[in-house]
């Protein structure tokens, strides 16, 4: 197929978001603010100009009096400021969490009372729903539809884990007459949580929910590129009566506040979502004190299209899997492996759909918004250039759009070989690479042929093929005939270099508890 370029349609008014039915799952990101100076712009009337950190039950300025700029990725302009947390602020937050844990503020609450507290937080979020939607557009670059969807998704996490609070049961182990042996679950203590910029509200809320119902207190480092929705979560926690110090949220630079939190001498547990390289740094810090970690890292997830698949449905699902939130989702379907007999047809449909996506500010109702920063846009463009240099065919897109903000065109590469960098490295942008296969064994080998193992998918009408291939794919979750099949109730996590531990579902709680065995000679 010859190399073609197509014009991307820009929507100036509300339009149908064909990807709005897909579940949101945000992961990964970078750990430093974009160094490019941002021009000033008039403050939106619906966005506050200054936001504070939440420590020890109070909203506070940064200890050094500094502020971080909040940039709207749709315009590249400063729209707000947030208090910049430093190492001193992390110390203060950890001390507040330690005091709350030592004082037993959560331990004195019956499990059902901790669950009821999460339900109250969920109710309080409802009051901030409109503000959250606007914040997610201006702060994060989400579409308006996806910004609105963050609230019910976050509420589901809170209510799901709130409902499990009084069901965390131990077991009795029979050792014979004259013995009694049983197990109990206990919290680790202070849980340090580092949350990504692409889905801070639901990712942060589910980590906090798991910690609270299991009796841990929390210090959460919010992402400097997209911190505002977590301040709104802190306000909901405050109104819901969460004990002072049980939840602390500090925004700061990754290399300062994030590094200080991961290496802090008084934390007991780490939950990290982000890039593999940053995850390695967190693990090195954790190893110094043998701190247990839940690690959710990057992905290069592949979907396999078999010749008997419903091609229209498969292409629709594949487009949702890579172009939702401009591909800035760790489990995005960034590789498509297509049977050679239907390869040309799938490619043609994929290009047509990519070219029809409206790209622009989410607040305007467009289907795809911007990348989070100028630096991320530069990185995605550079990797696209590498793909062309490697010999792949750029079928559509491949570069930034000529407008203000950090907008990348929906991009499709074809004639891609599995060993190419664009087939091995994570773009974290709206770029999909398409590769042909002839046999099922070849498709599985290509899908498993990266360092990642976060997600995988396949499209077929044959139930036997679905079960057989799903068992052979090395991935923490496998989607059949629908990318992101699953929900709040289903466990999520990686294999290989995509991390370990599980988030979502009942399995997530196992990462926040330790089991104590009690044996008694009667």
Secondary structure, DSSP 8 states (H G I E B T S, - for coil): -----------SS----TTTTS--------SS---S--EE----TTS-SEE-EEETTEEE--TT--EEEEEETTTTEEEEEEE---HHHHHHHHHHHHHHHHHTTTTTS-HHHHHHHHHHHHHHHHHTHHHHHHHIIIII---HHHHHHHHHHHHHHHHHHHHHGGG----B----TTEEEEEEEEE-SEEEEE--SSSHHHHHHHHHHHHHHTT-EEEEEE-TTS-HHHHHHHHHHHHTT--TTTEEEEE--IIIIIHHHHT-TT--EEEEES-HHHHHHHHHHHHHHT-EEEEE-----EEEE-TTS-HHHHHHHHHHHHHGGGG-STT---EEEEEGGGHHHHHHHHHHHHHH--BS-GGGT-SB---S-HHHHHHHHHHHHHHHHTT-EEEE--SB-SSSS--B--EEEES--TTSHHHHS---SSEEEEEEESSHHHHHHHHT-SSEESEEEEE-S-HHHHHHHHHHS-SSEEEESSTT---TTS-B--EETTEES-BSTTHHHHTTEEEEEEEEE-
